[in-house]
Amino acid sequence: MYLKSLRVSEFASILRADLEGFDPGLNVVVGDNEAGKSTLLKALRAAFFQKYRGRGEAVEAFLPYGGEGRRPTVSVAFSHGGADYRLTKSFLTRAAAELEGPWASPIAGDAVEEKLAELLGFTHPGRGDSKLAEHQGAFGLLWVEQGRSNTGLDIGAGRDAVTASLEGEVGTILGGERGRSLIAAAKGLNDRHFTATGRIGANAPLKTLDDELAVLRAELVQKRAAHAELEQKLKKLEDRRRSLKGYDEARTVEKAEEALRAAEAGLRRAEERDREWQAADTALKQAEAVRAGAAEALKRRDGQAKEAASARRAFEAAAADFAEIDAAARAAADAVGVAVMEQETARIALKLAEARHEAHRRRSDLARESATRDRLLAVVEAAGGLSEQIAQVGARLDVIAIDRKALDAIDKAARRLRDCEVRLQVTAPAVTFEPASGGSVRAPDGSAVAAGEPRRILSRSRFELDGFGAVTIEPGGGAANLEAELREAEAALARLLRGAGAASEAEARQAFAQRQELDAEMKLLSARRDALVPDGLDAARARLRAAEAALGRLAAFAEDDTVTDDAENPFGDAAPGNEDPSAAGEAVSERLVAALEAARRQASAADRALDAARRGSEATTLRRVAAESDLAHLKSQAERLSAEIAAAEAASPREVLVARLAEADIDCDAKRGRIALRESERGAEGPDAAEARRRDAEKALRQIGETVQRLRDETLGLEGEVRVAGGSGVGEAAALLEERIADLERRRARVAIEADASRLLYTTLLEAQRAAREHWLGPIKTRVAPFLKLIHPESDIDLDEETLELKGILRAGVEERFERLSAGAREQVAVVTRLALAQVLKQGGHPATVILDDALVNTDEIRLERMHRVLREAARELQVIVLTCRERDFRDLGAPMFRL
Amino acid sequence: MIRLLHTADWQIGKPFGGFDEERRAELRAARFASVSRMAALAAARGVAAVLVAGDAFDDNTVHDRDVNRVLDAMAAFSGPWIFLPGNHDAATTGSVWGRMRGLAQRRGLANVVVADEPEPIVTCEGRLAVLPAPLLRRHEGADLTQWFDHAETPSSAVRVGLAHGALENRLPEGADAGNPIAEARATTARLDYLALGDWHGFLGDIAPKTVYAGTPEPDRYPANEPGFVAIVEIDGPGEAPRIERVAVAHYIWAARSLRLDGEAGDVETLLAAFVEPGRTLLRLTLAGSLPLRERVRLEEILAHWRDRFFHLDIRDDDLFDEPDEDDLDRIDVSGFVRTAIETLRTKAADPTDPGREAARLAIRMAYVEHRRLTAGER
């Protein structure tokens, strides 16, 4: 196609423009700025692509300013496919369209629009005109508006036209329009089954089938389980019924009952036998007890006899012993009596000797003291009245022989005496005489003894009992000794009292008190006399006083001694008062001391003899007491035993006992025989065994009963369950599911193959397309290459295979991205690529007039020169219309010039 | 003369899982309807008893509801119905028969006889003695009819055996032989008639006095002749039976095979030959090969008839697409599409390629899509 002329009137800024006689090759339209070059291009687009009856903003814009009532009209003559056409369109005011062509009369109106679309290979937009650019096919590519030449190809909807055009060129390599449709369809098929990532889609038929299958399979598992459960129950039920039947047929329960009854009867028999055995056993035990009793009685009797005999023997032995011991005791007691008398005699002798010796000593003292006093008296007489007083007091004081020590001794002796008395009172046997009326008792001293009053016997005493004779009572060893001790204590006390010059203890105490008073007075007088006479006469006076005191004391004793001497003086031949105290007295004294010593020795010997005799007597007495006690005990025992055995014999004599034992022995033997018989009977089946047998039978019956009951229960339960489950159609449900699953699986297999097939188709198509594309950019590059070589030698363009957009150029092997090229380079590359694509389009039978509106404004002169060559080259095959405001740039082109 | 209706293999409760919901319901309902027809037939022909030779029920767990429906359907004939437990409804513990007895009792029906004991049943005022061989298990293994030989029956009674299983040496290969029946049983047991079940087709002269009635309502695509009952007339003991085959089926189950070589037109002819496609279930097995254009035509033909038949089961596993040059010319493709088609053809032709079936289908899809697109262009 090429444009032949263009007339525009009342169209936007152009009031009227007539461009006639375009060359089929290169044309240049010159117009200053504002002259309407771009409007010219707009008018051309409007003529071809804008429906004449169109309204709206875009169409309103066709009106000139203030052009109310104007009629924007475009008329274009063109040649296409060897035919000539004239297209005229008026917009808005009396809108009209007319197309003259190789036919009889021009077509007009809407038919024009359809014819145009058919001729030029574009589609009208559905409604409105907003997408006009997208619907003008290759013209968007080829008619380049001002200022857009360097922004890339902006190929848009032109791409399809280009590729469609290329198909002719590359022949069978490309699938063409239908190939793309087929891919789209295959994608649709594929997308039914798969997601973009190749997985099975959520709404894919396979997924739906799989889901359904899963549900059915799960259900089937459930049904099969239910069915299996039912089968199992049925089997169980059958088994239970068979078992029950077996029990019934074998009469198991009845048999067990019979066995129990038999066992119970056996038990009763066994119990009977057991009772008999027990009775025999009891009888034997009784007989044995009787026998044991008889044996025991006999044994006891023999024992008794033996015991009595031995007791008698013991008693007799003890009696003999006692007689011996008793004799010994008497002898010992006699010995004590002799010893006592001897001691008494020795003591009397000693006392006499002592008295004589004492009297003699006092007499000597008296004589000596008298002489001393006489001498001192002479000295003292020279002292005053005080001394006399002192002497008087001293005299009075000296009279009192008692002092503290003597008093203490008296105390002690008195205490000992009382002690002896008390002990004697306790030890001495008490005798109470109770004579018959009229009878009387006289004590040893001949006094009458009061009846009914106890009397202590301290020593061997003989009492005269009227009408009876005499009784001699001799207290035991202890009492006799105590009495001797008492006498000794009395003697000691009497001696001390005598020594103290007191008749009694109380008197001694009184004397002692008096002496204490005199002492005090004496001390006072002495003090007074000492004060009066403080010289050395004191000692003399003291001596005098002492001498006088001693003299006084001696004189007091001398009076007693006189009495004693008179009575018992063994030396009666000597007159003490007449003797020379110094010569005769010495000899007498020696004699007296020797006699005293002898008496003392005799007394001591007598004491020891008595003591020994007493000890001997005590020992024998003790032995005698023990023997007597033993004797008494043994006697009573012997008597008791002999009485017992006599009584027993009287009750049942020993012969009877022996006979009884023999009888019991015989009875036991008989009983033993009986029990052996019962024992053997019992051994056949004892009650324990019978009981065990009964228990077993009972247990067996119970067990069988329970088993049968359980079987019945289970059967009933199972029948109930089976009745419910049996009619549930579970088998049918399972079969249905199985069949449905089989059916679904068949369907699934089919769908799976469909899915595979759709994917395979899609991927295979894509793969083939990708392979084809490897080739289809070749022709474009081939066409671009010579042009490009003119302006940028050794470079190659890189086009996006999807969009056909320019990606960049390869210069000397280096890839340069399009948007980073200079504005000039960009417009040059874009223009040459467009020209190449236009050639492709033309070859594809598409209208391919290239219109460049100030497309090379950034190109330098040298390159512009080269571009001229490119344009000339391209114009050999294409119509190229250059709209420019710079005439001189294209002056040298040698192309027809049109001016606005 | 005594007249009997002999039937078997009702298979009540068969689920028909391979069908959609609507057809399934209809097929199930048809089985009850056939019982009604048999009852009506029995009443109309004045038979003395109906003998059901096993498998009245498809499964022992059949719903009580279905048993009730059967009892309802039997209402038209009030004479004795003698049911023999077969392998599907063996008289096991908890079988359907206990329930059926209970339900019949509840309704006060005295004419339902379950022959679940191997002992003679003398009925019809002593004119008929039925010797049943009930299955107590699904597969007995032994010949349960053996006892017929020594069974005592009244001399005045017609002696009829009732059994379920495979008559030895008489059935085609592959028949289920789990429950064998001696082929000469009718003779050895001095039977006047041996009523058999298990084989779903009608076999009227399989052995002397021995008949398989088959199922009254077909339930599968058969290789035999289902859909009948036998009306049997026996003049008296020792007399030969007169056997009449009476059709009672509603649905026609048909199986056909067709080999297609390059042309799909035979399918149209075959389908059009069916008189009542609306109650016909057809399994059509197709084999051979078709060019793509014929394959597309085949699909069109089948799509049409699928709606007219009660059920059309097409098995085309052995039918192959064989695109020829003509197809490819029709596809009228050039460029990468043709390359892709060639790739798929190579794949489809390679017997070792696991994806060959998918490739075959992919070619057909491309063809169909292409034709669709072309049609759109026109």
Interface residues (C-beta under 8 A of the other chain):
Chain A: E167 V170 G171 T172 I173 L174 G175 G176 R178 G179 S181 L182 A185 A186 L189 H227 L230 K233 L234 K235 L237 E238 R241 V722 R723 A725 G726 G727 S728 G729 V730 G731 E732 A733 A735 L736 L737 E738 E739 R740 I741 A742 D743 I753 E754 D756 A757 S758 R759 L760 L761 T764 L765 E767 A768 Q769 A771 A772
Chain B: G13 K14 P15 F16 G17 G18 F19 D58 D59 N60 T61 V62 H63 D64 D66 V67 T92 T93 G94 S95 V96 G98 R99 D332 V333 S334 G335 F336 V337 R338 T339 A340 T343 L344 K347 G355 E357 A358 A359 R360 L361 A362 I363 R364 M365 A366 E369 H370 R372 L373 T374
